């Protein structure tokens, strides 16, 4: 009887203790999540918690970088100069900054701090100004941060990489092996197209007054015609035959030439991927790791990066403001780190397109990605650039 009474008495006590323990555990979990959000800049996603983001974006709308001798608009006054960011381009990147603020504002912080964010840019003025335009909307100052009445802006540092030492964004640092590989890529392209493009080049040379001999010449011409059309300048009659989808495809093929084999991918697209992965790995050993990296870049940067990642089946000619987004997420209760990649077509797009990284099964874990990309991540870029 006594045992039965003790048993009956103990049941409700055990139940209360179980409820209490459950409440305590839930409180710890919720508290930990809130602590991670506030202290470490992490926020939940459907599949995990975002730790770090890297975004490579193309500059905004620009004026032509060059023209051709027979251009009827040869003397057109491009008020901001050649290859300059336009007001439309500034607005495009301002809009991209708003998108990043909406999606990742919790990660970037209410105001800029160097411990949280690093912004790097190509040496080109249009890239530096694009980054500044983006940051103007990403970090809109509070009233107490305004330093001049009526000016809702505060400066945020942009770190341009000098042209001759840029192996990350524009990849203009001298690299003899890349130069040799590019020469061979042009030869291979010429052999592949054969006589198909010979007459095409000859006609364009006649109409433009410029010697057109490669698909890169065609790309530059396409860019000029596209910008003139967008600025409502009347194109010459001959362009009705040539300024079309075929010319755009040739322009996209030109961009792909720079990463047409594994060596080119390793030396041209590999450095920026290596930097992104290195920054992601730093989250494992540093408690004060940066939460966001921005790269203000060119169309070639996006194409080089995507092709180096393994996206070589389709030709791509990125729009102004297009962005490649890398997310590092904690998954499985913090046991693993997953890398997700998305592509934003332009600054009017609000939903990025998710990319499945070739040869990396989902979830694409960070350590797996190091193996998948091992052939395109340079060990010693400068040494590997030397001719054998």
N, C-alpha and C positions, 0 to 999 in steps of 0.2 A: 504494500500500500504506500509506504513511504517513497519507494522508488518510483511508483506511478505518479505520485504527486510532484516529486522533483522533476520528473520528465515533463509533466504538463506545465509546470511553472517555468521551465527553462525554454520552452518553445517560443513564447512571445519575446523573451529577452534576446534570443538568438536572432529572431526576425528583425527586431529593432536595431541590433548591432549591424546586421547586414545592410539595412537601409541606410544607417549612418555612414557605414564604410563606403557604400555606393555614392552617396552625396559628396563625401570627401574626395573620392577619386574623380568624380565629375568636376568638382570645383578646381582640382589640381589641373585637369586637362584643359578646362576653359581658361583658367588663369595662365597656363603655359602658352596657350594659343594667343591670348591677348598680349602676353609679355613678348612673344616672338614678333607680333605685329608692331608693337610700339618700340621695342628695344632693338630689334634686328631687321626691321623693315621687310618682314615677310608677310604675305597675305595669301589666303586660301584660293585655290582654283578647284575645279571639279575633280581633277586628278591628283592634286598635290598642293604644295605650298611654294610660291615663287621666291627664290633666294636672290637671283641676279638676272639682269636683262642686258643684252648687247644689241644695238640697232645700227645697221649700216644703211644710210639713206643717200639717194642721189640729190644733188642740188636742184634748185627750182628753175623755172623758165628763164632762158637767157637769150641774148642777142647772138648773131652768128660769130663764129671764131674766124671765119674767112669767107671770101666770095670767089668769083671766077671772072676772067677778063671780059666776057661778053654779057655779063650780068646787066640788065637794063636798070637795076637799082644800085649800080656800082657806087654812086655818089650819095646814096641814101644816108641821112643823118641818124645814126644810132646814138641817141643822146647820151647813153651811159657808156658808150665805147664798145669795142669788140669783145665778145665772150663774157659780157657782163650780166649779172643778175638783174632781172626786170622787176617792176612793181608786182606784176603777176607772180613772178617767182618768189618774191618775198612773202606774198599772201599764201602761196601754196605751202611754204615751210612753216609759216605761222599756224596754218591749219593743222599741219602734221604735229606741231608742238601741242596744240589743243588735244589732239587724239592721244598723244603720249601722256599728257596730264590726266586725261580721263581714265586711261587704262592703267597707268603706272604711277600716278601722282603720289600714292601712298608709299611707293618705293623711292621715288626721286626726292621726296620731301617737299614741304611747303615752301621752303626757300633753299637756294643753292648752298651746298657745303662741300668743300673739296674732299672730305672723307667719304662722301656718298657717290659723287658723280665725277666722271672724267669725259671731256669732250675733245676729240681730236679731229683735225680737218686736213684735207689736201691743201697744198700751197696756194691754189687758185682762189682769187678774190671771191668768185661766185660761190665757192664752197664755204669759205669763212663767213660770208654774209648770210648764206643759207642757215648755217648753224646759229648765227646771232638772231635771225628771224624766228627760228624754232624756239630758242631759249626765251625770247621775249614773251611767248605765250605759255611756255612750260612753267616759268617762274614769274608770274605776275605779282608784283610786290604788294604787301599789305600797306595800309595807310601809314603805319609807323616806319615803314621801310622806304617810303618815297623821299628822295633827297632833293627834288626840285618840284615845287607845287605844280600840279597838273600833268606831270610826266609819270605815267604808270609804267615805269621801266627801271630796271636796275641792271648794271653790267654783270655778265657772267663770263668767266674766262674760257676762251676757245684756244686750243693748242694746235697751231698749224705746223705741219711737218715740212721742213725745207725740201725743195724739189730734189736736190742731189743726194739727200739722205732718206728719201721716202721709199721704204720697201714694204709698207703696210697698206697704203690707200691707193695712191697713183702709181706706185712702183716705178719711180723714175731714177732711183739710185743705179748707177752703172752696174750692169751685170752682163759680161761678155757672152756667157752661155745662153742667156735669154735672147740676146741679139742674134746669135747664130741660129737658135731654134726658130726664131720668128722669120728669119730669111728663108729657112727650109720650109716653114709653113706656107709662105707665099709661093714658093716653087711648087709645093704639093697642090696648093689651090689652083695654080695656073695649069698644072698637068691634069687636074681633075676636071676643070671647066673646059680645057682645050680650046677649040675654035669657036665654041658656043658663045663665049664672051668677047672674042676678038673683034667681031664686027660691032658689038654693043659698045665696047670701049672706043672704037674708031668714030662711031657716030656721036657719042658724047663729047669726045675731043673736038670734033668739028663744031658742034653747037655751042660748047662752052668756051672754046679758045684756050682750054687748059688741057695739059697732057694727062689723060685718064688711062692708067695702065693696070690698076689693081682694084680689088673690091673695097679697099680702104679709101681710095680716091672717090669711089662711088658713095661710100658712107658719108664722107665729108660734104659731098655735093648734095646728098639727100637731106642732111641736117640743115644746110643753108636754105634749100627750097622749102622745107617744112616750116622753118622759122619765118621766112618771107610770107608764105601763105597764111600763117597764123597771125601775122601782122597786117593782113589784108592788102598786101602788095600783089599786083597782077603778075603772074608768072608768064614767061614767054610761051609762044605757041608750041614749040617743040616739046615742052614738058608734058603735054597731054599724052604723048607716046611713052615717056620714060618715067615720069613722076607717078609711081603706082606701087602696088603691092610687091612686084618683082624687085623694084629698087630698094624697098624697105627690107625685103628678105636678104638681099645682097649686103645691106648695111648691117643686119644682124649677123650674117656670116662673117663679116669683117671683125665684129666684136669677139666672135668665138675663136678667131685665129690665135689670139694671145694665150689661149689655154687648150691648144689642140692636141697635146699629149701630156703624159704624166709628169715629165720633167718641167714643162712650162707651168703646169698646175702647181707643182711643188714649190717653184721659185716665185711664181707670180700671185697665186691665190693662197698658197700655204702659209705665208707669214701672218696674215690677218686671222686665219683660222687657228693657228698656233697661239696667237695672243689671246683670242677669245677663250680657248680651252684652258690656257694657263690661268687666266683670270677666274674661270670657273673652279679650277682645282684649288685656287687660293682660299675658297670658302671652307675647305676642309682643315686648313691649318691656321687660319687667321680669324679672329673674332671681329676684327674691324675692317673686313673686306669691303670694297666698293660695291654698291648695289646696282649701278648703271653705267654703261659705257656707250657713248655715241660717236659715230664716225661719219663725218660729212664728206661725201665722196662723189664719184662719177659713175656713169653708166657702165664703164669698163670694170669698175670695182665690183659692182653687183654681179656682172656676168662672170668675171674671174672667180669670185667666191662661190657662186652657185655651181659652176662647172667643176671647180675643184672639189666640191662636196659630192659630186657624182651626178649632177643633173646635166647630162651632156646630150640627151636625146632631142631636146627641143631648142630652137633658136629663140633668143630673147633680145629685145631692144627696149630697155626699161624706160618708163615715162619719167617726167620730172617729179621729184618727190617720192618715187617708189622706195620702199623700205623692206629690208630683210631683218626679221626680228628673231633673236635667239633667247629663249627662256630656259633658265635652270630651275628645276623644281625638286623639292623634297617629296618623295613618295614612300608608300608602304610604312607610314608612321615615322618617317625620318630615317629609315634604314637604307634607302637608295636615293640617288640623284639622277633625274631624267632630263634630257635635253630635248626641247621642242623648238621647231623652227616654223615660222610663218612668213608669208610674203604679202605685202601691201602694194597693190598695183599702182596706186597714185594717191594723191591727197584728197580725192573725192570719195575714195573707198573707205568704208567704216568697218568692214568685216574682213580681216586678213585671211588669206588662203593658207590652210595648214599644209605643210610639206612633209612627206614621208622620206626620211633620209635613206638613200639607197644603201643596201647591205647592212642596215642597222635595224634589227627586229625591235618591234615596239613592246614595252616601253624602251626607247633608245637610251640606255644608261650611259652616263658620262665615261665610265671606264671602258665600255664597249666602243664608244666613239673614238677613243684614243687608238684603239686597234684598227677600226675600220678606215681611219684616215692616216694610218702610219706611213704609207707610201707618199703622201702629199704634204707631210709636215717636215720642213727642213730642219736638219740638226744644226748645221752651221751655214747659214745662208751665204755669207760672204765667201767662204771657202768653196761652197758648191757652185758659186757663180763663175769661178775661174775655169778657163778652158783647160781641158785635160791634155 
